[in-house]
Amino acid sequence: MSDRSLRGMRLGAQSMETESGVEPAPRQRVEYRCEDGEQVFVTFSSEAEIPPVWVSKTGKEALLVDGERPDTSNEKAVRTHWDMLLERRSLPELEQILEDRLTILRERRGERRTA
């Protein structure tokens, strides 16, 4: 039974505030640079995969110094609601639908169209 007992720490015997006996994980400091020359230094674990782009505290995009530029050629353009609508309808069709809906709305309100 005694060989399976767990040993605890004595209260007040050792302080948890000091870093004596603590060995930090290996780290590396990486430099990024913005287009305007602003330098950004980020500390990563030595085992971490380093991203090619980092956003600085000022909100600017910084590129890895001595690194390859990220490939942005295969990024799709953002499609808006209007773009998707134009894929299904032509402008004359949309204008006609708008006129029809406005006519229905005006009739509900009791308005007459004078053109």
Protein Blocks (a to p, Z undefined) as FASTA:
>chain_A
ZZmpccdddehkacckbcghiacddddddddddfkopacdddddfkbccdfbdcdfkopa
cddehiacddfklpccdddfklmmmmmpcfklmmmmmmmmmmmmmmmnopacdZZ
